[in-house]
Amino acid sequence: MEKNVGSTDKIIRYILGVLIIGAGIMYNSWWGIIGVIPIFTAALGWCPLYKIIGTTTKKKK
């Protein structure tokens, strides 16, 4: 599994994940669990959607 999520993309994913989870808690909605997805992809450094469309945000060395 080749990493395809760059550092800036990871930061954005972590922030969005936390915000989505926070909104779910604030509005007492189970939809907040969706915030786990961007956090999980940021932690792995790999996004299956990027793989499908053939793109990457990771800088090449």
Backbone as JSON, one array per atom type, in Angstrom:
{
  "sequence": "MEKNVGSTDKIIRYILGVLIIGAGIMYNSWWGIIGVIPIFTAALGWCPLYKIIGTTTKKKK",
  "N": [[0.85, -1.17, 0.0], [0.98, 1.9, -1.13], [1.76, 5.08, 0.08], [-0.36, 7.91, -0.32], [-1.18, 10.33, 0.62], [-0.4, 13.56, 1.37], [1.51, 15.75, 3.62], [0.22, 18.25, 4.24], [-2.35, 17.65, 3.46], [-2.9, 15.63, 5.31], [-3.01, 17.09, 7.72], [-5.26, 18.71, 7.24], [-7.21, 16.72, 7.0], [-7.17, 15.61, 9.61], [-8.09, 17.82, 11.11], [-10.64, 18.29, 9.94], [-11.85, 15.83, 10.55], [-11.95, 15.89, 13.37], [-13.6, 18.14, 13.7], [-16.0, 17.24, 12.49], [-16.67, 15.09, 14.16], [-16.95, 16.52, 16.54], [-19.16, 18.16, 15.85], [-21.08, 16.18, 15.58], [-21.27, 15.31, 18.22], [-22.07, 17.68, 19.44], [-24.59, 18.16, 18.27], [-25.83, 15.93, 19.03], [-25.89, 13.63, 17.36], [-25.58, 10.62, 15.53], [-24.24, 10.79, 13.16], [-21.83, 11.99, 13.43], [-19.89, 10.06, 13.68], [-18.82, 9.65, 11.21], [-16.67, 11.28, 11.02], [-14.5, 9.8, 11.75], [-13.45, 8.59, 9.52], [-11.85, 10.48, 7.86], [-9.83, 10.91, 9.77], [-8.78, 8.35, 10.12], [-7.8, 7.79, 7.5], [-5.87, 9.77, 7.34], [-4.12, 8.99, 9.37], [-3.21, 6.56, 8.36], [-2.07, 7.46, 6.02], [-2.9, 6.93, 3.52], [-5.32, 6.97, 1.01], [-8.19, 5.46, -0.17], [-9.89, 6.47, -2.15], [-8.27, 8.28, -3.56], [-6.58, 6.43, -4.7], [-8.3, 5.1, -6.46], [-9.0, 7.16, -8.28], [-6.53, 7.77, -9.17], [-4.65, 9.69, -8.17], [-2.45, 11.76, -6.15], [-1.35, 13.44, -3.16], [1.01, 13.52, -2.06], [4.36, 14.52, -1.94], [6.83, 13.84, -4.36], [10.02, 12.3, -4.09]],
  "CA": [[0.0, 0.0, 0.0], [1.81, 3.09, -1.27], [1.13, 6.27, 0.68], [-0.75, 8.9, -1.31], [-1.7, 11.51, 1.33], [0.7, 14.43, 1.77], [1.47, 16.29, 4.99], [-0.83, 19.27, 4.36], [-3.61, 16.91, 3.35], [-3.1, 14.95, 6.59], [-3.44, 18.09, 8.71], [-6.64, 19.08, 6.9], [-8.06, 15.57, 7.33], [-7.3, 15.53, 11.08], [-8.94, 18.93, 11.56], [-12.02, 18.03, 9.51], [-12.36, 14.7, 11.32], [-12.28, 16.36, 14.72], [-14.76, 19.03, 13.59], [-17.19, 16.44, 12.2], [-17.0, 14.37, 15.39], [-17.45, 17.54, 17.47], [-20.51, 18.54, 15.44], [-21.95, 15.06, 15.92], [-21.49, 15.34, 19.67], [-22.81, 18.89, 19.78], [-25.98, 18.02, 17.82], [-26.32, 14.64, 19.52], [-26.2, 12.86, 16.16], [-24.64, 9.55, 15.25], [-23.52, 11.12, 11.94], [-20.48, 12.41, 13.81], [-18.96, 8.94, 13.54], [-18.2, 9.77, 9.89], [-15.4, 11.98, 11.23], [-13.43, 8.82, 11.95], [-12.89, 8.25, 8.21], [-10.68, 11.29, 7.51], [-8.76, 10.69, 10.75], [-8.19, 7.05, 9.8], [-7.0, 7.9, 6.26], [-4.69, 10.59, 7.64], [-3.21, 8.18, 10.17], [-2.6, 5.58, 7.47], [-1.35, 8.12, 4.93], [-3.38, 6.32, 2.3], [-6.74, 7.21, 0.76], [-8.64, 4.58, -1.25], [-10.46, 7.26, -3.24], [-7.13, 8.75, -4.35], [-6.09, 5.26, -5.46], [-9.27, 4.85, -7.53], [-8.92, 8.2, -9.32], [-5.15, 7.82, -9.63], [-3.98, 10.93, -7.81], [-1.74, 11.77, -4.88], [-0.96, 14.75, -2.66], [2.34, 13.32, -1.47], [5.45, 15.0, -2.79], [7.77, 12.81, -4.79], [11.41, 12.62, -3.75]],
  "C": [[0.9, 1.24, 0.0], [1.08, 4.31, -0.73], [0.83, 7.3, -0.4], [-1.35, 10.16, -0.69], [-0.5, 12.31, 1.84], [0.5, 15.04, 3.15], [0.39, 17.35, 5.19], [-2.2, 18.61, 4.33], [-3.92, 16.19, 4.66], [-3.62, 15.91, 7.65], [-4.89, 18.47, 8.49], [-7.59, 17.95, 7.28], [-8.25, 15.42, 8.84], [-8.25, 16.61, 11.59], [-10.4, 18.68, 11.2], [-12.64, 16.87, 10.3], [-12.79, 15.11, 12.72], [-13.51, 17.26, 14.69], [-16.05, 18.26, 13.34], [-17.62, 15.67, 13.45], [-17.57, 15.35, 16.42], [-18.86, 17.97, 17.14], [-21.5, 17.43, 15.77], [-22.27, 15.02, 17.4], [-22.38, 16.53, 20.05], [-24.3, 18.77, 19.42], [-26.58, 16.68, 18.22], [-26.77, 13.75, 18.36], [-25.14, 11.79, 15.93], [-23.86, 9.8, 13.96], [-22.1, 11.6, 12.22], [-19.45, 11.31, 13.68], [-18.26, 8.97, 12.18], [-16.85, 10.49, 9.99], [-14.23, 11.05, 11.45], [-12.74, 8.51, 10.62], [-11.72, 9.14, 7.83], [-9.52, 11.14, 8.49], [-8.03, 9.39, 10.45], [-7.32, 7.12, 8.55], [-5.76, 8.76, 6.49], [-3.67, 9.79, 8.43], [-2.49, 7.14, 9.31], [-1.71, 6.23, 6.4], [-1.77, 7.6, 3.57], [-4.88, 6.53, 2.18], [-7.19, 6.32, -0.4], [-9.24, 5.34, -2.42], [-9.36, 7.82, -4.14], [-6.59, 7.63, -5.23], [-6.99, 5.01, -6.67], [-9.13, 5.88, -8.65], [-7.49, 8.44, -9.79], [-4.42, 9.12, -9.34], [-3.25, 10.77, -6.48], [-1.46, 13.21, -4.46], [0.41, 14.67, -2.0], [3.4, 13.77, -2.46], [6.38, 13.85, -3.14], [9.18, 13.24, -4.49], [12.28, 12.57, -4.96]]
}
